[in-house]
Amino acid sequence: MEQVQIDGMLTEKGFIEEAIDPNLKLVEEINRLRKEKNAVILSHFYVEGELQDIADYVGDSLGLAQAAAKTDAEMIVFVGVHFMAETAKIINPTKKVILPDLKASCSLAESAPAEAFAEFKAKYPEHKVITYVNATAALKTMSDIVCTSANAKKIVDSFPKNEKLIFAPDKNLGNYINSITGRNMVLWDGACMVHEQYSVEKIIALMDQYPEAEFIAHPECEKPVLLLAKHIGSTTSLLNYAKSSPAQKFIVATESGILHQMKKDCPDKIFIPAPSADSTCACNDCSYMKMNNLQKLYICMKYEQPEITLPADVIEKARIPIERMLEISK
């Protein structure tokens, strides 16, 4: 991970450390800085609720990419993980994009190193490459189109039925899309550490405990988990389903941050996090998403650092598959 340059000092922590006056009203200061610097704050559903509440836009990866493409703000503050901020920079190469903590990575993105994927791709020279947005900018440069969990089926269906395809890096999402499209895409062997931790046995036990609850799941989950689900979809799809379903209770298999928005939108409904295989935890949290907090957000806006920077050739190459996705997803 890149280092951060602040006042001539280097830090490898990934964020700027500064003592903050305990009496400082962080939300007020962040709002002041947002106005003063003509900044927009984009937040993913998986960060803490107080960060979602302060954002100009909260959404899943597709919605965030679309919001980044539309903004006229001079500075984009991305409250999420590194690949999301990279995507915003690729879409807006002339804008400043900052992230509260540069080390807020993604297990899926890390599962597909660019050099290893290049060797993998070389084995299938006749295949087009569909890359899940949860990937590095370097991987996107080797892609024909990008997708998110919200539009993956639509993106895959945009190719002729006889087109040979590689799907990377999430094998679980790829398997799910294969199952609902009848495709036989070649899959890179990557997975999300959060969505692979669910316990089928514990989910079944929870469903027995709450027989009136509907079980809903993100397609990054493994197949045995998805087979139990009443509804499978992206975070936005899960949220919309919870709002429209007559059910009053839901067991939710995705990162627990989404429960904040579900409870806000459906205050009369009950949402139960699906249990992890780890007996010490009742839910699954993304440790990378949880690296974001109000203090880091305030400091990064104050100093406009850490900043996301990418080589011009990477931006040029990675922008093409992202723009193809955005065009199809209109």
KABEL-V229117 format. One record per pair of residues at least 24 apart in sequence whose ideal C-beta (glycine too) atoms are under 10 Angstrom apart, sorted by the first residue. I is the first residue (numbers start at 1). J is the second residue. If there is no record, write none. Layout:
i: (I & I)
j: (J & J)
This chain:
i: (1 & 1 & 1 & 1 & 1 & 1 & 1 & 2 & 2 & 2 & 2 & 2 & 2 & 2 & 3 & 3 & 4 & 4 & 4 & 4 & 4 & 4 & 4 & 5 & 5 & 5 & 6 & 6 & 6 & 6 & 7 & 11 & 11 & 12 & 12 & 13 & 13 & 13 & 13 & 14 & 14 & 14 & 14 & 14 & 14 & 14 & 14 & 14 & 14 & 14 & 15 & 15 & 15 & 15 & 15 & 15 & 15 & 15 & 15 & 15 & 15 & 15 & 15 & 15 & 15 & 16 & 16 & 16 & 16 & 16 & 16 & 16 & 16 & 16 & 17 & 17 & 17 & 18 & 18 & 18 & 18 & 18 & 18 & 20 & 20 & 20 & 20 & 20 & 24 & 24 & 26 & 26 & 26 & 26 & 26 & 26 & 26 & 26 & 27 & 27 & 27 & 27 & 27 & 29 & 29 & 29 & 29 & 29 & 30 & 30 & 30 & 30 & 30 & 30 & 30 & 32 & 32 & 33 & 33 & 33 & 33 & 33 & 33 & 33 & 33 & 34 & 34 & 34 & 34 & 36 & 37 & 37 & 37 & 37 & 37 & 37 & 37 & 37 & 37 & 38 & 38 & 38 & 38 & 39 & 39 & 39 & 39 & 39 & 39 & 39 & 39 & 39 & 39 & 39 & 40 & 40 & 40 & 40 & 40 & 40 & 40 & 40 & 40 & 40 & 40 & 40 & 40 & 41 & 41 & 41 & 41 & 41 & 41 & 41 & 41 & 42 & 42 & 42 & 42 & 42 & 42 & 42 & 42 & 42 & 42 & 42 & 42 & 42 & 43 & 43 & 43 & 43 & 43 & 43 & 43 & 43 & 44 & 44 & 44 & 44 & 44 & 44 & 44 & 44 & 44 & 44 & 44 & 44 & 45 & 45 & 45 & 45 & 45 & 45 & 45 & 45 & 45 & 45 & 45 & 45 & 45 & 45 & 45 & 46 & 46 & 46 & 46 & 46 & 46 & 46 & 46 & 46 & 46 & 46 & 46 & 46 & 46 & 46 & 46 & 46 & 47 & 47 & 47 & 47 & 47 & 47 & 47 & 47 & 47 & 47 & 47 & 47 & 47 & 47 & 47 & 47 & 48 & 48 & 48 & 48 & 48 & 48 & 48 & 48 & 48 & 49 & 49 & 49 & 49 & 49 & 49 & 50 & 50 & 50 & 50 & 51 & 51 & 51 & 51 & 51 & 51 & 51 & 51 & 51 & 51 & 51 & 51 & 52 & 52 & 52 & 52 & 52 & 52 & 53 & 53 & 53 & 54 & 54 & 54 & 55 & 55 & 55 & 58 & 58 & 58 & 58 & 58 & 58 & 59 & 59 & 59 & 59 & 59 & 59 & 60 & 60 & 60 & 60 & 60 & 60 & 60 & 60 & 60 & 60 & 60 & 60 & 60 & 61 & 61 & 61 & 61 & 61 & 61 & 61 & 61 & 61 & 61 & 61 & 61 & 61 & 62 & 62 & 62 & 62 & 62 & 62 & 62 & 62 & 62 & 62 & 62 & 62 & 62 & 62 & 63 & 63 & 63 & 63 & 63 & 63 & 64 & 64 & 64 & 65 & 65 & 65 & 65 & 65 & 65 & 65 & 65 & 65 & 66 & 66 & 66 & 66 & 66 & 66 & 67 & 68 & 68 & 68 & 68 & 68 & 69 & 69 & 69 & 70 & 71 & 75 & 75 & 75 & 76 & 77 & 77 & 77 & 77 & 78 & 78 & 78 & 78 & 79 & 79 & 79 & 79 & 79 & 79 & 79 & 79 & 80 & 80 & 80 & 80 & 80 & 80 & 81 & 81 & 81 & 81 & 81 & 81 & 81 & 81 & 81 & 81 & 81 & 82 & 82 & 82 & 82 & 82 & 82 & 82 & 82 & 83 & 83 & 83 & 83 & 83 & 83 & 83 & 83 & 83 & 83 & 83 & 84 & 84 & 84 & 84 & 85 & 85 & 85 & 86 & 86 & 86 & 86 & 86 & 86 & 86 & 86 & 86 & 86 & 86 & 86 & 87 & 87 & 87 & 87 & 87 & 87 & 87 & 87 & 87 & 87 & 87 & 88 & 89 & 89 & 89 & 89 & 89 & 89 & 89 & 89 & 89 & 90 & 90 & 90 & 90 & 90 & 90 & 90 & 90 & 90 & 90 & 90 & 90 & 90 & 90 & 90 & 90 & 91 & 91 & 91 & 91 & 91 & 91 & 92 & 92 & 93 & 93 & 93 & 93 & 93 & 96 & 96 & 96 & 96 & 96 & 97 & 97 & 97 & 97 & 97 & 98 & 98 & 98 & 98 & 98 & 98 & 98 & 98 & 98 & 99 & 99 & 99 & 99 & 99 & 99 & 99 & 99 & 99 & 100 & 100 & 100 & 100 & 100 & 100 & 100 & 100 & 100 & 100 & 100 & 100 & 101 & 101 & 101 & 101 & 101 & 101 & 101 & 101 & 102 & 102 & 102 & 102 & 102 & 102 & 103 & 103 & 103 & 104 & 104 & 104 & 104 & 104 & 104 & 104 & 104 & 105 & 105 & 105 & 105 & 106 & 106 & 106 & 106 & 106 & 106 & 106 & 106 & 106 & 106 & 106 & 107 & 107 & 107 & 107 & 107 & 107 & 107 & 107 & 107 & 107 & 107 & 107 & 108 & 108 & 108 & 108 & 108 & 108 & 108 & 108 & 108 & 108 & 108 & 108 & 108 & 108 & 108 & 108 & 108 & 108 & 108 & 109 & 109 & 109 & 109 & 109 & 109 & 109 & 109 & 109 & 109 & 109 & 110 & 110 & 110 & 110 & 110 & 110 & 110 & 111 & 111 & 111 & 111 & 111 & 111 & 111 & 111 & 111 & 111 & 111 & 112 & 112 & 112 & 112 & 112 & 112 & 112 & 112 & 112 & 112 & 113 & 113 & 113 & 114 & 114 & 114 & 114 & 114 & 116 & 117 & 117 & 117 & 117 & 117 & 117 & 117 & 118 & 120 & 120 & 120 & 120 & 120 & 121 & 121 & 121 & 121 & 123 & 123 & 124 & 124 & 124 & 124 & 125 & 126 & 126 & 127 & 127 & 127 & 127 & 127 & 127 & 127 & 128 & 128 & 128 & 128 & 128 & 128 & 128 & 128 & 129 & 129 & 129 & 129 & 129 & 129 & 129 & 130 & 130 & 130 & 130 & 130 & 130 & 130 & 130 & 130 & 130 & 130 & 130 & 130 & 131 & 131 & 131 & 131 & 131 & 131 & 131 & 131 & 131 & 131 & 131 & 132 & 132 & 132 & 132 & 132 & 132 & 132 & 132 & 132 & 132 & 132 & 133 & 133 & 133 & 133 & 134 & 134 & 134 & 134 & 134 & 134 & 134 & 135 & 135 & 135 & 135 & 135 & 135 & 136 & 136 & 136 & 137 & 137 & 137 & 137 & 137 & 137 & 137 & 137 & 137 & 138 & 138 & 138 & 138 & 138 & 139 & 139 & 139 & 139 & 139 & 140 & 140 & 140 & 140 & 140 & 140 & 140 & 140 & 141 & 141 & 141 & 141 & 141 & 141 & 141 & 141 & 141 & 141 & 142 & 142 & 142 & 142 & 142 & 143 & 143 & 143 & 143 & 143 & 143 & 143 & 143 & 144 & 144 & 144 & 145 & 145 & 145 & 145 & 145 & 145 & 145 & 145 & 146 & 146 & 146 & 146 & 146 & 146 & 146 & 146 & 147 & 147 & 147 & 147 & 147 & 147 & 147 & 148 & 148 & 148 & 148 & 148 & 148 & 149 & 149 & 149 & 149 & 149 & 149 & 149 & 149 & 149 & 149 & 149 & 149 & 149 & 149 & 150 & 150 & 150 & 150 & 150 & 150 & 150 & 151 & 151 & 151 & 151 & 151 & 152 & 152 & 152 & 152 & 152 & 152 & 152 & 153 & 153 & 153 & 153 & 153 & 154 & 154 & 154 & 155 & 155 & 155 & 155 & 155 & 156 & 156 & 156 & 156 & 157 & 157 & 157 & 158 & 158 & 158 & 159 & 159 & 170 & 170 & 170 & 171 & 171 & 171 & 172 & 172 & 172 & 172 & 172 & 172 & 172 & 172 & 172 & 173 & 173 & 173 & 173 & 173 & 174 & 175 & 175 & 175 & 175 & 176 & 176 & 176 & 176 & 176 & 176 & 176 & 176 & 176 & 177 & 179 & 179 & 179 & 180 & 180 & 191 & 191 & 191 & 192 & 192 & 192 & 192 & 192 & 192 & 192 & 193 & 193 & 193 & 193 & 194 & 194 & 194 & 194 & 194 & 194 & 194 & 194 & 194 & 194 & 194 & 194 & 194 & 194 & 194 & 195 & 195 & 195 & 195 & 195 & 195 & 195 & 195 & 195 & 195 & 195 & 196 & 196 & 196 & 196 & 196 & 196 & 196 & 197 & 197 & 197 & 197 & 197 & 197 & 197 & 197 & 197 & 197 & 197 & 198 & 198 & 198 & 198 & 198 & 198 & 198 & 198 & 198 & 198 & 198 & 198 & 198 & 199 & 199 & 199 & 199 & 199 & 199 & 199 & 200 & 200 & 200 & 200 & 200 & 200 & 201 & 201 & 202 & 202 & 202 & 202 & 202 & 202 & 202 & 203 & 203 & 203 & 203 & 203 & 203 & 204 & 205 & 206 & 206 & 206 & 206 & 206 & 206 & 207 & 207 & 207 & 209 & 209 & 210 & 210 & 210 & 210 & 210 & 211 & 212 & 212 & 212 & 212 & 213 & 213 & 213 & 213 & 213 & 213 & 213 & 213 & 213 & 214 & 214 & 214 & 214 & 214 & 214 & 214 & 214 & 214 & 214 & 215 & 215 & 215 & 215 & 215 & 215 & 216 & 216 & 216 & 216 & 216 & 216 & 216 & 216 & 216 & 216 & 216 & 216 & 217 & 217 & 217 & 217 & 217 & 218 & 218 & 218 & 218 & 218 & 218 & 219 & 220 & 220 & 220 & 221 & 221 & 221 & 221 & 225 & 225 & 226 & 228 & 228 & 229 & 229 & 235 & 235 & 236 & 238 & 239 & 239 & 239 & 240 & 242 & 242 & 242 & 243 & 245 & 250 & 251 & 252 & 252 & 253 & 253 & 254 & 254 & 254 & 255 & 255 & 255 & 255 & 255 & 255 & 256 & 256 & 256 & 256 & 256 & 256 & 256 & 256 & 257 & 257 & 257 & 257 & 257 & 259)
j: (82 & 101 & 102 & 103 & 104 & 105 & 306 & 82 & 102 & 103 & 306 & 307 & 308 & 309 & 102 & 306 & 101 & 102 & 300 & 303 & 305 & 306 & 307 & 305 & 306 & 307 & 299 & 303 & 305 & 306 & 303 & 102 & 306 & 102 & 103 & 101 & 102 & 103 & 306 & 82 & 99 & 100 & 101 & 102 & 103 & 104 & 105 & 291 & 296 & 306 & 99 & 100 & 101 & 102 & 103 & 104 & 291 & 292 & 293 & 295 & 296 & 299 & 300 & 305 & 306 & 100 & 101 & 296 & 299 & 300 & 302 & 303 & 305 & 306 & 295 & 296 & 299 & 295 & 296 & 298 & 299 & 302 & 303 & 294 & 295 & 298 & 299 & 302 & 295 & 298 & 50 & 54 & 293 & 294 & 295 & 297 & 298 & 299 & 53 & 54 & 294 & 297 & 298 & 294 & 297 & 298 & 301 & 302 & 54 & 77 & 294 & 297 & 298 & 301 & 302 & 298 & 301 & 75 & 77 & 297 & 298 & 300 & 301 & 302 & 304 & 73 & 75 & 77 & 301 & 301 & 73 & 74 & 75 & 77 & 96 & 98 & 301 & 302 & 304 & 72 & 73 & 74 & 75 & 71 & 73 & 74 & 75 & 76 & 77 & 95 & 96 & 98 & 301 & 304 & 67 & 68 & 70 & 71 & 72 & 73 & 74 & 75 & 76 & 77 & 78 & 88 & 95 & 73 & 75 & 76 & 77 & 78 & 79 & 297 & 301 & 67 & 68 & 71 & 73 & 76 & 77 & 78 & 79 & 80 & 84 & 85 & 88 & 97 & 77 & 78 & 79 & 80 & 84 & 257 & 292 & 297 & 78 & 79 & 80 & 81 & 84 & 235 & 255 & 257 & 258 & 286 & 289 & 292 & 80 & 234 & 235 & 236 & 238 & 239 & 254 & 255 & 257 & 258 & 259 & 260 & 261 & 262 & 289 & 79 & 80 & 81 & 194 & 235 & 254 & 255 & 256 & 257 & 258 & 260 & 285 & 286 & 288 & 289 & 290 & 292 & 79 & 80 & 81 & 100 & 104 & 255 & 257 & 260 & 286 & 288 & 289 & 290 & 291 & 292 & 293 & 297 & 79 & 257 & 260 & 285 & 289 & 290 & 292 & 293 & 294 & 257 & 259 & 260 & 261 & 263 & 264 & 260 & 293 & 294 & 297 & 79 & 80 & 100 & 257 & 260 & 289 & 290 & 292 & 293 & 294 & 296 & 297 & 79 & 257 & 258 & 260 & 261 & 264 & 260 & 261 & 264 & 79 & 294 & 297 & 79 & 80 & 297 & 235 & 236 & 257 & 260 & 261 & 264 & 150 & 234 & 235 & 236 & 239 & 261 & 133 & 148 & 149 & 150 & 218 & 233 & 234 & 235 & 236 & 237 & 238 & 239 & 258 & 87 & 132 & 133 & 134 & 146 & 147 & 148 & 149 & 150 & 151 & 234 & 235 & 236 & 133 & 146 & 147 & 148 & 149 & 150 & 151 & 152 & 234 & 235 & 236 & 325 & 326 & 329 & 148 & 150 & 234 & 235 & 236 & 329 & 88 & 133 & 148 & 90 & 91 & 133 & 146 & 148 & 322 & 325 & 326 & 329 & 91 & 148 & 325 & 326 & 329 & 330 & 91 & 92 & 95 & 97 & 322 & 326 & 322 & 323 & 326 & 326 & 95 & 301 & 304 & 307 & 308 & 297 & 300 & 301 & 304 & 104 & 292 & 300 & 308 & 104 & 289 & 292 & 293 & 294 & 296 & 297 & 300 & 104 & 106 & 286 & 288 & 289 & 292 & 105 & 106 & 107 & 108 & 109 & 134 & 286 & 288 & 289 & 291 & 292 & 106 & 109 & 110 & 136 & 137 & 288 & 306 & 308 & 108 & 109 & 110 & 132 & 133 & 134 & 135 & 136 & 137 & 139 & 140 & 109 & 133 & 134 & 308 & 306 & 307 & 308 & 133 & 135 & 136 & 137 & 138 & 140 & 308 & 309 & 310 & 314 & 315 & 318 & 133 & 134 & 135 & 137 & 140 & 146 & 148 & 308 & 318 & 319 & 322 & 308 & 137 & 307 & 308 & 309 & 310 & 314 & 315 & 318 & 319 & 137 & 140 & 141 & 146 & 308 & 310 & 314 & 315 & 316 & 317 & 318 & 319 & 320 & 321 & 322 & 323 & 315 & 318 & 319 & 322 & 323 & 326 & 315 & 319 & 310 & 312 & 315 & 316 & 319 & 304 & 305 & 307 & 308 & 309 & 306 & 307 & 308 & 309 & 310 & 297 & 300 & 301 & 303 & 304 & 305 & 306 & 307 & 308 & 291 & 292 & 296 & 297 & 300 & 305 & 306 & 307 & 308 & 291 & 292 & 293 & 294 & 295 & 296 & 297 & 298 & 299 & 300 & 301 & 306 & 288 & 291 & 292 & 293 & 296 & 297 & 300 & 306 & 291 & 300 & 305 & 306 & 307 & 308 & 288 & 291 & 306 & 286 & 287 & 288 & 289 & 290 & 291 & 292 & 296 & 136 & 287 & 288 & 291 & 133 & 134 & 135 & 136 & 169 & 192 & 193 & 194 & 286 & 288 & 289 & 134 & 169 & 190 & 191 & 192 & 193 & 194 & 195 & 196 & 286 & 287 & 288 & 132 & 133 & 134 & 135 & 136 & 168 & 169 & 170 & 171 & 172 & 173 & 188 & 190 & 191 & 192 & 193 & 194 & 195 & 220 & 133 & 134 & 135 & 136 & 137 & 138 & 139 & 169 & 190 & 192 & 288 & 134 & 135 & 136 & 169 & 190 & 193 & 288 & 135 & 168 & 169 & 170 & 171 & 188 & 189 & 190 & 191 & 192 & 193 & 136 & 138 & 139 & 142 & 168 & 169 & 170 & 188 & 189 & 190 & 138 & 139 & 169 & 138 & 139 & 140 & 141 & 142 & 188 & 142 & 143 & 166 & 168 & 169 & 188 & 190 & 142 & 166 & 168 & 186 & 188 & 189 & 166 & 168 & 186 & 188 & 166 & 186 & 164 & 165 & 166 & 186 & 164 & 163 & 164 & 163 & 164 & 165 & 166 & 167 & 185 & 186 & 159 & 160 & 163 & 164 & 165 & 166 & 167 & 185 & 165 & 166 & 167 & 168 & 186 & 188 & 321 & 155 & 156 & 158 & 159 & 165 & 166 & 167 & 168 & 174 & 177 & 185 & 321 & 325 & 155 & 166 & 167 & 168 & 169 & 170 & 188 & 318 & 321 & 322 & 325 & 167 & 168 & 169 & 170 & 173 & 174 & 177 & 188 & 190 & 192 & 220 & 170 & 321 & 322 & 325 & 168 & 169 & 170 & 173 & 190 & 192 & 220 & 168 & 169 & 170 & 188 & 190 & 318 & 169 & 314 & 318 & 308 & 310 & 311 & 314 & 315 & 317 & 318 & 319 & 322 & 310 & 311 & 314 & 317 & 318 & 168 & 169 & 188 & 318 & 321 & 314 & 315 & 317 & 318 & 319 & 320 & 321 & 322 & 311 & 313 & 314 & 315 & 316 & 317 & 318 & 319 & 320 & 321 & 166 & 168 & 317 & 318 & 321 & 168 & 317 & 318 & 320 & 321 & 322 & 324 & 325 & 320 & 321 & 324 & 320 & 321 & 322 & 323 & 324 & 325 & 327 & 328 & 318 & 320 & 321 & 322 & 323 & 324 & 325 & 326 & 173 & 177 & 321 & 324 & 325 & 328 & 329 & 173 & 234 & 235 & 236 & 325 & 329 & 173 & 176 & 177 & 218 & 219 & 220 & 232 & 233 & 234 & 235 & 236 & 237 & 238 & 254 & 219 & 233 & 234 & 235 & 236 & 237 & 329 & 234 & 325 & 326 & 328 & 329 & 176 & 177 & 180 & 181 & 219 & 234 & 325 & 177 & 180 & 181 & 183 & 219 & 325 & 328 & 329 & 321 & 324 & 325 & 328 & 329 & 180 & 181 & 183 & 185 & 181 & 183 & 328 & 324 & 325 & 328 & 183 & 185 & 195 & 219 & 220 & 196 & 220 & 222 & 196 & 218 & 219 & 220 & 221 & 222 & 223 & 225 & 226 & 218 & 219 & 220 & 221 & 234 & 219 & 219 & 222 & 223 & 226 & 217 & 218 & 219 & 220 & 221 & 222 & 223 & 226 & 232 & 219 & 219 & 223 & 226 & 219 & 232 & 220 & 221 & 222 & 218 & 220 & 221 & 254 & 255 & 284 & 286 & 284 & 286 & 287 & 288 & 218 & 220 & 221 & 253 & 254 & 255 & 256 & 276 & 283 & 284 & 285 & 286 & 287 & 288 & 289 & 219 & 220 & 221 & 222 & 225 & 253 & 254 & 255 & 274 & 284 & 286 & 220 & 221 & 222 & 225 & 276 & 277 & 284 & 221 & 222 & 274 & 275 & 276 & 277 & 278 & 281 & 283 & 284 & 285 & 222 & 224 & 225 & 228 & 253 & 254 & 273 & 274 & 275 & 276 & 277 & 283 & 284 & 225 & 274 & 275 & 276 & 277 & 278 & 279 & 224 & 225 & 227 & 228 & 274 & 277 & 275 & 277 & 274 & 275 & 276 & 277 & 278 & 279 & 282 & 228 & 229 & 251 & 253 & 274 & 275 & 228 & 275 & 251 & 272 & 273 & 274 & 275 & 282 & 251 & 272 & 274 & 251 & 272 & 249 & 250 & 251 & 270 & 272 & 249 & 247 & 248 & 249 & 270 & 247 & 248 & 249 & 250 & 251 & 252 & 270 & 271 & 272 & 241 & 242 & 245 & 246 & 247 & 248 & 249 & 250 & 251 & 252 & 250 & 251 & 252 & 253 & 272 & 274 & 241 & 242 & 245 & 247 & 250 & 251 & 252 & 253 & 254 & 262 & 271 & 274 & 251 & 252 & 253 & 254 & 274 & 252 & 253 & 254 & 255 & 258 & 274 & 254 & 253 & 254 & 255 & 253 & 254 & 274 & 284 & 253 & 274 & 253 & 253 & 274 & 253 & 274 & 261 & 262 & 261 & 262 & 264 & 265 & 266 & 265 & 266 & 269 & 271 & 269 & 269 & 274 & 275 & 283 & 284 & 283 & 284 & 283 & 284 & 286 & 283 & 284 & 285 & 286 & 289 & 290 & 281 & 282 & 283 & 284 & 285 & 286 & 289 & 290 & 283 & 285 & 286 & 289 & 290 & 283)
